Amino acid sequence: MDTSTRSAHLLLLALALWLAPALAQPPVHAEKEGFRTCTRCHDEADEYPVLSILKSPHAVMADPRTPFADQACVSCHGPSEAHMRPPRDGQRAAPDVLFQGAQSHTAAGNQVCLQCHEGSARMHWQGSAHDFADLSCSSCHTIHTGADPVLAKATQADVCYACHKTQRAEMLRPFSHPVHEGKVACSDCHNPHGGSGPTLLAATTVNETCYTCHAEKRGPFLWEHAPVREDCTICHRPHGAVHPAMLKTRGPFLCQQCHLAQMHPSTAYSGTGLPGTATPSGAQQLLGKNCLNCHSQVHGSNHPSGPRITR
């Protein structure tokens, strides 16, 4: 063997050794063979349809963060070798990780989801009210579909109402936030993955949550109203009420929960008895009327007229 031939053989051997690791790897789409294996049995006729996952963001192979960019079904459900064996005594073993059904394990399923979906709004999931209630991600999220109803404003409330029936009834009252119109969603005020207090508020306090939309009520004001500064829900029912502005009750009764009726009774005054009034019909100006007729700036005022928040 001459020198040139030997050099060529050595070059080929070195090239083969260099390419060996790459050649040992499966083809780019070979790992999707697991999906083909699963769909031999699982299809849209299943209790939990499978094929529609191809319409979801989880099946985007071009995105390296998705399950289908890795090992498809195996990425979430595990190798599930026992599940792929023939049934024993008419019973087939469950997948390694099951997200729904009697054989599912909430903590294991949630941990799989949190491997990718962590941080941001989900960073407080551990120990949250929904976590303590043993709620699984799939209790709210629909994975094997092109669109997840809980992520759309128009359909999110129906998902929440499945458990929060009291709030559903409140939202049907005459005055409520425009949730059913699709303008506001539950997640605009609440963080279902963990938030402030037992009500899972998206902001740190009730007032900060309300100020997200009602910024004009934030202030600061020269003349403040103590209940407003303390908690908006002292006067308002956030999910719905039978009174305008979602007030807990109508004036003057709402105001008289703090302000004694003897100080400014809602009784008839004569024209001379009502301050600043000289008309004979002055009695009608206060009888049965609302405190807001005069004290209109209940959220606070910067007017030099003083702390009576009349302007």
N, C-alpha and C positions, 0 to 999 in steps of 0.2 A: 504494500500500500504506500503510495507516494505521499509526500508531505502535504500536498494540496488536498488530496482525498481525506487524509486523516484530519486535517484542519476543518474540512467541511463537516465530517462526522461529529467532531467535538462541538462545532457550532450548533448543529442540529440537536445534540444532546443537551447543551446548555439552554437552548430555546425551549426544548420540551420540559426541562425542569422548571424553567421560569413560568411556562404556561400551565403547569400541572394544577396549581391551586385554582386558577380561573376555570380550567376545564372541569375540575371536580365540582364546581358550583352548578346548580341547576340553571336552566335557561331563565331569562328574565321573567317569563310568565309561567314557569313551571310550578311555582308555589300556588298559583291559582287552581292547580289541579284539585286542591282540597275543596274548593267551591264546587267544582264539577262533581266531585264525589258526593258532597252533601246534597246537591240538587237532584241526584238520582232518586232520592226518597222524599226530600222536602221540596214542596212547591207551594203555589198559592192556595191549594186545597187544604193545607195544614191549619191547625187551630191558630197558629201564629205564622202568617204568610212570610215566605222567604225571598222569593224572586224580586219583589219590589224594592229590595235593598239596593239593587243596581241603579235605582233612580235617586238614591240618597247621597249626601256628601261623603258618607263612609266608603263609597265604592269608587271614588275618584282616584284612579291609579297614578295620575300625574302628580298628585299631592303626596309627598313622602310621609305626611303625618297620619294618613288614613289607614285603616285595617287592610284594605285591598292593595295598598302599596307594599304591604308586607306579606302576610300569609292568609289573607281573606278571612274566612270563618274562624280559622284556628287562632287568629290574633285575639279574638274576644272569647271564644268558647273553649280554647285549649285544644290539645291534640285529640282528646276524646277517643282514644283507641278502644276502650271497652264499649263505647257507644257504637262503634263501627263493626263490632263483631256480631255474629248471628244472635238472635234473641235466645235466651235461656228460659225454659218453662213459660214461653210465651211473653216474656218480659225483656225489653231491651234496656240496657244500662243508659242512664242519662249522660249528656255531655259533661265534661269536666266542670264547666261553668254554665249554669242555666239562669236566665234572668227573670223568667216568669213561670208560673205554675207551682204545683204543690212541692216539687222537688228542688225548687230554686232556693238559693241562699243569699239573702239580701246583702250581707256584708261582703261576701266574695264577689258578687256581681258589681256592687258599687266600687269596689277596689279596682276592678278591671277598667271601669269607666274613668276613674280618677287618675289612672296611669297616663291618660292623654288630656283629659279635661280637668286640669288643676289650675290653681292660681286664680287671679282676678276675682270674679263674683263667687267662685266656688272655694275660695281659700278658707272660709269659715264653716264649711260643711260639717266637719268633725265636731260633734257635740251640739249641733244645732237642733232646733225643735223637730224638724223633719227627720233628722238622723236618729234622735231619741225615739221617735215614733216608728222606727224600723221601716221607714219608707225607702223603697228602692228607686234608682234612677228611672227604671222602666215603668214605675207607677205613674209618672207624669210624662215621660218622653216616649215617643213612638219611633223606634229605631229603623225598622224594616220598611220605611215608606219614603217617598220622595219629599214630603213635607211633614214637619212635626207640628201638630196642632198647638202645642203649648208655646211655640215660638212665634205664633202669629197673633196679633192683637185681636183679630176678629174671632178667634176660636180659643184663645188662652183661657178666658174666664170659665168656659164650660169644663175645661180640665180641672181647674181649681174647685169649681162647684161640686165636683164628684165627692169631695170630702167636706168642704166648707159650705154646708147647706144653710146655716144661719145667715151667712153673708149673702148668699144667693137671694134669700127672702128680703133682706134689707135693700138689695140693689133693685128690687121690683117696686119699691116705694116711689111716690110721685116725684121726689127730688133726690137725685143721686148723680154721681159722676157718670160721664157718657161712656161707660164700659160697653154696654150693649150696642152702641153706635160704632164701636171700634176705634174711638178716638183716644181712649185711655185703657191701659191694661193693668192687671193686678201687679205685674212686675215693675210698673212705674213707681209704685210706693213700697212694695215688698221685695225682698231678696229671698226667694225660696231656698237658696242654697246656704242660708245662714246670714242673719243680720242682727240689728240691735234689738235686744229684748225678746220676749216670747212671741211678739207679733212679726218678727223678722223684717223690720223696717230697712229700707234701702239706705236711708241716711241715719245719722247717729241719734236723732231725737224725732219725736212726732212733728214738732214745729219745723225742723230743718227739712223733713220730708215734704211738708205742705208748701214751704217756701220754694221748692223746686219749680212749682208752677205759679204759686201765688206770691211772687216776689214783691209786689207792691205792699203786702201786709207785713213785710219784714221790719221796716223801719230803718234806722232808729227814729223815734219820734220824741219831740220835746215833752209832750204829754202822753204817757203810756197808760194802757189799760192792763192791770196786773194779770187777769186770767188769760189774756191774749199772749202775753210774754211767757206765761207758765206752760200752757198746753192748749192747743186748738180744740182738742176733744172735750174740754170743759163745757163748751157751748155747742159744738158741732158733732154730728154723727157722720163719720167719713164714708160709710158704705151706703147711706141713704136715710131719708127721714120723710115724715109727712108734712113738715113745715118748710117754707122757702129757705134757701141758703143752707139747707140741711141742718137747721137748728134743732136742738133736742126738744125744745118746746117753744111756744110763741111768746113774744113780749106782751105784757110786762112780766109774765110769770118767770121767764128765764132770768131776767135781770133781778127779780126779787129773791132769787135763790141766794144772792150775795147782798143785795141792797135792800134794807128794811123797807117795807111798804109804808111804815109810818113816816119815813123821811120825805116821801114824795108820793102820797097816795093817789091812786088812779080813781079819784072821785070827782064829782061835779063841782066846779067853781063858778061863782057868778062872774059877770063881766068885770067887776071891780076887784074880785078876789084873785083872779088869774094875773100874775105879774106881767106887766107890759101889754095888757089888753084892756081896751076901753069899750069894746063892742058888747051890746046886750047879749049876743049869742056866744059869749066867751065860754060858757059852760060846756059847749059841745067840743071845744078844742082839746080837752083832756079826758073826758069821760070815755072809758073803754079803748083808749088809743094806745099805740105802741110807743115805748120809750124812744125808739129809733126816730120818731117824728122830730124830736129835738136833738137827741144825742146821737147824731148820725155817724160820727167818726169813731165807732166803737173799737177799731183796731189801733187807734192812736191818732194824734193830731199835732201839727206844728203851728197851729194858729194861735196868735197872741191872746185870744179870748179866754184862755185859761184851761184848767184841768177838767172842765165839764165836758170836754170833747164834743162840743156842739157844732163845730165847724172844722 
